[in-house]
Amino acid sequence: MKKIKFLAPILAFAFFSCDNYLDINSPSPNDLSFSQATPSKLLPGAQVSTYRVQATTMNQLGNVFMNSWTRNVQSFGNGFDRELQLQIDNGFYTGIWDGLFRNLKNFDAIIKYPNPTGKYDLYIAAAKICKAHYMQEIVDLYGDAPYTQAWQGNDNTTPAYDDDYAIYQALIGELEDARNLIANAGPTAEDITPYDVMLGGDMSRWNEFANTLQLRFCVHMSEVTGAKATYRDTKLADIAAGPFLSDNVTVNPGFSDASNDNQNPEWGNFEYDAAGNLLQNRTFITMTGHAYKSLQSYATTNYPAAGSQEIVAGTGVFYPNITDGRSGRLFTGAPSNPRRAVNQGSTLVDVGAPTTTFPGLPCRVGLAGNFYPYGVHDGTLSGYSSIEGYIMTFSESELLQAEAAVRWPSLFSGGQTHFQDAITDNFLIRNATIGSYLTTINTKPNFGWIGTDTQKIHAILYQKWIATMGVYNPIQSFIDYNRTGFPYTPLSSNATQTRKPYRLIYPVSEYVANSANVPSMTSAEVFSINSKTPFWVPGAPN
């Protein structure tokens, strides 16, 4: 079982925020002036503010795009309409680009801070690793982006766009630089423990995080060919010996129920406010029929007709026919109601056990499986408000290693062990009983460790979908889907497109403030392979 580490609260943060991510010098009565922004002042605020984007906007999109969440149609007449219908434009989820770019500038400021004596080496190392993590997500979701000219403030308010593959190379370079700074930090290097609200100044764990991120970069390039594949293989060899994550990467500056702003942002966005008032998202978000069927046996599901257990028509892959112990933890019934779910696009609550009456209130996001990691707090509203935020889980790291062992067996081994360790830890973090699940699932190709390499890759990405579902960075599962087509995931029945988008469209803020450089895009282009598709998507001409 992975252990949770609690850090002493950081009482004040330097949140450098402004409407334009390029303008780091914008004054605010709530912010320090930039001349006061030393790395120790910048680091905790940067760590929390970037995580907040992942925890809210990105988690929601990942859950809906991967058919885990949908709208409670029993109580709400609309919501998630654009996501389900796949109406993608420059106003779609703009908070991802704007929020990450705006807050990445603080990591960039740490990296560029004068450091003639090496005093700030460890701050810079941590900042480079965090920058690589979040900037990779921008590239994976948008392709080309400003990078070399970004975050220059008034010196350059209209930065050029860099090629997405070039950014990947630069970010891997940042990870290499970070590991070098950690390994060679001298006696003048300041201890970051008092200000590091992620890993508490444990530089061995920062090194693990850097290695694991580099593995993720390389795994995302699994389908590239030619010179890109040669580059990938070189970078895989560099980190094949690890070490990789030995625990979850979390953030906690001292989250509490003192105010709404002090709460863990996932809890404060999806469940309750600091006063204990139920938020609309608590009753709005529900379990999809796809998630229900994936996590329940045939005998406990009201399939409408024989043969309808095929996940996506024509794939020949059927739901695994197993009641997963995580199911009732991930989603619980509404008060005094059995567990029911909603097929995406349906106007009715339509999935549940054969004996369940319909209509009725559908499931809610389960507290035990999403906001009670490893059962570490007392189960009160105060306890839920104060939980750590999860940036990267041990399970995700193990599944990356499992995939690497299948794809590159000359460099990585122990695929089944990594696969099973990931599942075991995910049951633990969800407070679910694993029982004989591993034995049973490993008899089922595409879901357990059995069958061809392709079936094992599907099983790995199916388990990653479950492991990240809810609050554990499910946008990664959507990125996996775009590079592999796995795990098989049905579209909403009211989708207006025949597939999910390969990428998002740049936000309207870019078309207003950086019109000379932002690539023009149409909604149709995000659903086809073209020069604007992220370079690692199979068939992308990049």
N, C-alpha and C positions, 0 to 999 in steps of 0.2 A: 504493500500500500504506500502510495506517495504521501509524504508528510507535508502539511501546511505550515509555513513559517510566517509568524506575525511580526510585523515591524512596528517600532514605536511611531506614533503619528508625526508626520511633518506638519508643523503648525501653520506654515505660510508657504505659498507657491508663487513663482514668477510666471504667470500665464501671459505670454506675449501674444495677444490676439488682435486682429483687425480685419476689416472687410476684405482687404486685398492681400493675398498671401505673399505678394512681392514686397510689401512695405513693412519692414521690420522696425522702422523708426517711428511709427505712428504713436503719438503720446496718448496715454489714458490715465485718469486719476487712480485707477485700480492696479496699474502696472508700475514696476520699477522703470526708471529710465534705462535706455540701452547701455549707457556708460556704467551702470551698476550691475549689469547682467553678467556676472561671472559664471563660469560653468556650474558651480555649486548652487547658484540661484536658478539657473535654467533647467538643470537636469530633472528634478522631480516634476515640475510643471509640464515639461515636454513629455515625460513618460505617461503622465495621467491624461493629458489632453489628446494625444494621439490614440491612446487606448479607448477613450470615450467614443471616438468615431467608429472604431471597430466594434465596440460593444453594443452600439445602438443601430445606426443606419446600415452598416455592413452586415451585422447579424440578421437583421430583419430581411434584407434582400436575399441573403444566402438561404435562409429558411424557406422563403416563398418560391424562389427560383428552383430549389431542389425538392419542391413538393412535400415539404414537412409541415408548413403552416398554411392556413387559409383563413377565410372570414367565418365567423359565427353567423351563418345565414338565418338562424332562428331569431336572432335579436337585432341584426343590422342589415339594412337594405343595400348598402354599398360599402366599398372598401377593398383595397388590394386589386382594384379593377385594372389599372394600367399594368401591374405586375402579371396578373393572370392572362390578360389579353395580349400581353407583350407589345404594348404601345410605348416604344422607346424613342425619346426625343431629347433635346438639350435641356429640358427641365426635369429629367428623370433622375432621381437620387443624386442630385447635385452635391449633397452634403458629403459624399464620399471624396470626390476630388477636392472641393473647396476646403473641407475640414482637414483632410490629411495634409494638403499642401500648406495650408495656413499654419499648421502646428509643426510640420517637418522643419520649418525655418529655424526653430529653436535648437533642434539637433545640429543643423548646419552651422548655426552661430557658435555652438560649443566646439565643433570641429575646426572652425576658422579662428578661434580665440587665440591671441598671442600666447605662445608656450615655449619661450626660449630655454627654460631650465628643465622642461619635462614635468613640471608640477602637475599639469592637467592631463597627463598621458591616459590615465584610467577613465577620466570623464570622456575624453575623446574616443577611446575604445568603445565605451558603452554607447555613445552617441552614434558612432559609425554602424554598430550592429543594429540599433533601433532604426536608423535611417534605412538600412538595407531591408529590414523586415517590412516596413510600411511602404517604401517606394516600390518594392517588388509588387505589392498588391495594386498600386496605381498602374504599373506597366501591364500587369496581368489583366486588368479590367479595361484599360484604355489603349494600350499599345504605345505609340510614340508620345513623348511628354517633354516639357522643359526640364532640363537637368543641369547641364554645365553652366547655363546662364540664369538659373533660377535663384531665388532668395537673395538678390543683390539690392533690394530696396530701390531707392531713387536712382541708383547708378544704372539700372536697367529694368524698366517697368514693362517691357515687352520682350521677354526672353524667347529665343529660338527654340524650336522643338528638336529633341535628339531622337535618333533611331532607337527603337525599343531594345534591339539586341545589343547595341552599344551601351545602353543604360544597364542592362543585365551584367555586361562585362565590368562596367565601372563599379557596380554594387558588390560584385564578387571581390573586386579589388579592395573595396572598403572593408569587407570581412577579413581579407588577408592582412590589411594594415592593422585592423583591430587586434587580431591574434598576435601580431608582431609586437604591438605596444604592450599587450598584457604580458607576453613572455619576457620582454626586455625592460620593463618598468624599473627605473632606477630608484635610489633612496630618496630622491626629491619628490617622487610621485605621491600626490596627496591621496589618502584613503577616502574612497567615495561612500563608505558605509553609511554615514549619517544622512546622505542625500539620495541614495539609490533606493527608490521605493519599489523596485522590481526584484532584484536579486540580492539586496542587502549588502552590496559590496563584495560578494563572493566571486572573485575573478575566475576561478576554475569553472564556475557555472556559466559565466559570460562566455568563456571559451567554448563550452559545450553548445551554447546557444548559437554562436557563430558557426561552428561546424554543422549543426543541424540545419541552419538556414542555407548554408552553401549546398547541403544535400538537397534541400527543397528546390533551390534554383536549378540544380542539375536534373532532378527528377522531372521538373516542369519542361525541361528540354529533351525529354525522353524520345520524342518523335522527330527531332531535327536530323538533318543529314549533312554530308559533306564536311566542310571546314567547321561548321558549328558543332557537329557531332565530335570532331576531333578535339575541339576546345573543351566541350563538355566532359569528354573522357579524361582529359588531363586534369581538370578540376575535381572530378570524382576521385581520381587516384590520389590527389593531394590530401583528401580528408577521409579516405577509406578506413583508416585505422581509428577514426574518431578522436576523442570520445564524443558521444552524442548525449542528448539530454538524459540526465538521471532523475529528473523531477520536472514538474510543470514550471513554466515561466509565467509568473503572476505579477500583479501590481496591486499594492495597497498602501496608500499614503496615510491611512487612518480613516477609512470610510466609516461613517456612522449615521445615525438618524438625527443628528443635531439640526440638520436642515436638508432640504431637497438637494442642494448642491453638494452636500457632504456624503450622500448615499452612493453606494456602488451604482454606477450609471445603468447597468442592466436591470437591476432591481428597481431603480427609480424611474426607469422608462417603461418597463413592461408589467410591473406588478402593483406596488403601493408607494405612496409618497411618505415623507418623513413623519407626518402626523398620523399615519396608519389608514389613510383614505385609499380605497380601492381605485386604481387607475382604469381608464377605459380599455386599455390594451389587455388588462386581466380577463375581461369577458369577451373582448373582440376577437382575439387570436384563438384559433382552435386547431386540432389535429386533422390532418388530411386523411382521406380514405386510403391514399397510397401508403402513408406512414402506418396506418392501422393494419392494412393487409400485410405489410412487410414485417410487422412485429407480432402478429397474431397467427394462430394456426387456422387451417381451413375450417375446422369444426367450430371455431369461435368467431367466424366471420360470415356475414350474410351475403355471400356471393350470389348475384342474381341468376346466373346460368352456368351450366357445365362448360368448362373451357375458359371461363373468364378470369382464371387465375394467372394468365399470361401478363407479365408486367407491361410490356409494350408489344403490341400486335406485330407479329412477324419475326420477333427475336428468338422465339423458342425457349425463352427463359421465364420460368414461372415463380411466383412468390414462394418463399422457402418452406412454408407450412410448419412453422415452429412458433410457439408462444415465447417470445423473448422477455426475460425478466426485467429488462429496461423499459418495456412498453408502458406499464402502469406507473413508472416513475417519471418518464418523460411527459406523459399526459395523464391527468386525472379527471374523473368525472366532475361535472358541476355539482354543487351541493344538492344532496338528495336525488341525484340522477345517476344512471349507469353510464358507462363510457360509450360515447357516440362520436362519430367523425363525419367529415364532409368531403366528398370528392371535389377537387378544385374545379370551379366552374359551375357546380351544382347550385341550385336555388333551394335545395332541401337538405336537411340533416339526413344522410342516407346510408351510413355505414356503421355497423356495430355487430353485436352477437346476434345469432338467429332468433333468440328469444326476446330481444330488446324491442320495446314498443317505439314507434316513430309516428309523428315527429317528437322532438324533445330537445333539451339543451345539450349541445355537444361538449366535448372535453375542453379543459383548460390546460395551459402549460403547467406541468407538474413542478411543484416547489421542491420536492425531494430529489428530483432528477436533474434540476437546473440550478438551484440556489442554496443547496445544502451539501456542498462538496465534501465527500468522505464523512459526513455527519459531524462536522467539527464545531458547529455553534449550537446554541441552546434552543433554536427553533422559534424564537420570538421575532417580532418585527425588527427589533434592534439588531438581533443576530443576522437576519437576512440583509439588512442595510449595510452591514459591515463586512460582508464576505469579500474575499480577494477577487480581483478580476483576472481572467485567464487569457493570456496573450498567445501562448502556444502550449499545448498539452503534451504530457509524456506519451499519451496514446498516439497523437499525430506523429511524433518523432519515431515511435516504434513502427508505425505503418509505412512511413517513408523508408525505413531500413528494410522492411519486408519487401516492398516494391523493388528497392535497389537490388536485393538478393535474387529476385526473379529475373530482373533485366540484365544485371551485370554480375553473374556468379563468380567471375574471376576476381572480383574486388570485394564483394559482400557475401556473407553467408548467414546461416541461421534464420532463414526467412520464416519458417513456421514458428519458431520460438518468439520472434519479434511480433508476429501476427497474433499469437495467443496472449502474449504479455500485454499488447495493446487492448485487446478485448477484456482481459481480466481487470486491468486498471480502470477501464471505462465502466465496468459493472461497479467497481468500488466507488468511483467518484459519483455515480448515480444512486448509490445506496441500494443497489439491486442484488438479488441472490443469483449467483451464476449457476449453481447446481450442475447439471450434466450438459449445459449448453455447448461447451467446447467439443465434447464428444459427439453430440448430435449434429452440430453445424458442420463439423469436419467430414460428415458423410454426404454433404450437399454441394456439388460443384457450383461455382459462381457465388457461393456464400461462405464456404469454409475452405480449409487447406486441403483440397483434393482436386484432381483433374489436370487439365492442360495449363500451361503458363498463362494463356489468355483468360481462362476461367479463374485462375488464382489472382490475376490483376483485378478482375471484376470483384472478386471476394474482398480483396484489400480495400478497394475504393467503396464498396458497399459498407464495409465495417467503418471506414472513415466517415462516410455519410452519417451513420448512426452516432459515431463517437463525437463528431463536431455539432450534431443537431442541437438546436436550442442556443446555448450561450457560449459554445466553445469554438467559435470562428467558423461557422458553416460556409462562409464565402469560399473557403478553400475547397470544399466539395464541388462547388459550381465551377471553379477553375479546373479541377481534375476532370469534370465532365466535358469541358470544352477541349481538353487535350486528348481525351481517350474515348468519349462517348459513354463512359461508365461512371457510376452505376446506371443501369437502365432506369430512366425516369420518365413517366408519362407527362405530356403537356396537359395543361388545364383544358377542359372540354370547350371552353369559350375562347381559346387562343386564336389570334388572327394570323399567326405565322405557323409554319410547319416544323420549326425547331426553335430552340432557345437562342438568344443572341450570342455571337462570338465575343462581343465586347459591348461597352457602353458608349454613348455619345458624349463628347466634351460638353461641359456645362455652359449655360448661357453666359456666365461670368467671363469665360474665356473669349467668347465671340464678341463681347462688349469691350473688354480691356486689352485683349491681345489679338485682335482680328487680323493683323498682318501676318501672324505666324500660325495660328491654330488651323489645322487642316479642316477643310469643309467636309461635311458628312451628311448623308441622307439617312433616314430611318432604315431604308432597304439595305444599306451597305452593312449594317451590323449583323444581318442575317445571312450574308454570303461571304465566301472566301475572296479576299481582294488584298490590295497592297496596304490597307489599313487594319487588317486582321493581325492580332498579336503574332509575332514571328514563330512562336512555338506550336501554334495550331497546325495539325497535319494539313499539308497542301498550301499553306500560306506562302506567297511568293516573296518572302523577305530574306 
